[in-house]
Amino acid sequence: MTGVAAAADWAWAEIIAVGSELLVPPRVDTNSIFISDALNAIGIQVRAKAIVGDRRGDLAAVFREALARTPLVILCGGLGPTDDDLTRDAVADVLGLPLEEHAGVLERIRQRFAHRARPMPDVNRRQALVPRGAVVIPNEQGTAPGLWIERAQQIVILLPGPPGELKPMFSRIAEDRLAVLAGAERVYRRTLRLCGRTESEVEQVAFPIYSAWMTGPVPIETTVLTAPAQIELHLTVRSASEPAAAARLDAAVAQLRVELGDDVFSVDGRPLEVVVGEGLRRKGWRVAAAESCTGGLLSSRLTDVPGSSDYVVANAVCYSNESKTSWLGVPPATIADHGAVSEPVAMAMAEGIRRRTGVEIGVGVTGIAGPTGGSESKPVGTVAVAVVTADARVVRTYRFPGGRLRVKQFASQMALDMIRRVVDGCEVSGAFVVRPSQELRG
């Protein structure tokens, strides 16, 4: 690396993933995620990401736009030997650089084929074409070299698409070259997760707090994200001092926790099933779940956590009314009087699984996931959740939005949160309660 102007703002980067296969399922662009993590670790944040198909004009247009606003642009993919591998060509066009065959790269490709006792196909010569002035980055795992191009106050990096080739190559680049440009500042984060409030409710409480953080000596950038029955607040700080960043973030988290209270279940990014497991283990309690509409999703999430055998005892997926009666002891009269999707049935399911397994906490979930089965009084998305212990009997009816899978996700999340609140002795009331006439969106 030669001397790129120090005045450039190396805190930002853009990523362009190249390949038509990334625009259709089931392929996922995992390279950009890996690159983002590696950049964040050295204090460089990703400003934008784009996926472009194998069309030279489209790639050139997206690349040109990225150059207009960001000093560091990273392209991954499109460096192979076939006719649709056009990244080198598009980059050279935009930068006005001629492509020249690199003798060292060509020889290395030949040697790689010779090592496998195979002749090098002539099409592989394309991988030896290098924009004039580019620095070749050796590829220890494949034939396509990486390329480092400096242009005034900008850097362009071209990486091969296969993750097995890209990851070791970019790790070396990040450690050896980009870390020097990034300087002493690093990116530090906290993630608060909440259950029981909608996005707008969280925003109304949190905005007056986090809007003032940008003017402090160590500014905090805040992003609000949503997931089924969950809101996330991502706090980000750039600082040359880890203790200063940690102190600033700790104070910010404490400020938000005062206002958002027990709805905050994690301040370090831990998912709800992990938090619930830690609470059960701390209290020495075991749990068993009786599920209908969630079909075992609640138990699956509980057992996704390593070591969950310490507190998860059993699960019963009782879908039919007969199984609710025969396996859990739900009285037929309760189902007849209130319907299978009702608070009395959810409570009887929780009591039945607790009695049958001898655990400290039993959970019952019954609902209408859809798309059929709803009625005017109990539309699709109606779910009753109950949690029973020796000292507590808590039950709530919810109405969740969305299709079948989304309703199941909402139901499992709210069931986990009810377990958490009962274990921790928190109120299961206020914003946590979603009545049948309401919708929980988040």
Secondary structure, DSSP 8 states (H G I E B T S, - for coil): -----TTS-TTEEEEEEE-GGGGSTT---HHHHHHHHHHHHTT-EEEEEEEE-S-HHHHHHHHHHHHHH-SEEEEES--SSSTT--HHHHHHHHHT--EEE-HHHHHHHHHHHHHTT----GGGGGGGEEETT-EEE--SSSS--EEEEEETTEEEEEE-SSHHHHHHHHHHHIIIIIHHHH-S-EEEEEEEEE-SS-HHHHHHHHHHHHTTGGGSSS-EEEEEEEETTEEEEEEEEEES-HHHHHHHHHHHHHHHHHHHGGGEEESSS--HHHHHHHHHHHHT--EEEEESTTTTHHHHHHHTSTTGGGTEEEEEE--SHHHHHHHH---HHHHHHH-SSSHHHHHHHHHHHHHHHT-SEEEEEEE--SSS---SSS-TTEEEEEEE-SS-EEEEEEE--SSHHHHHHHHHHHHHHHHHHHHHT----GGG---TT-----
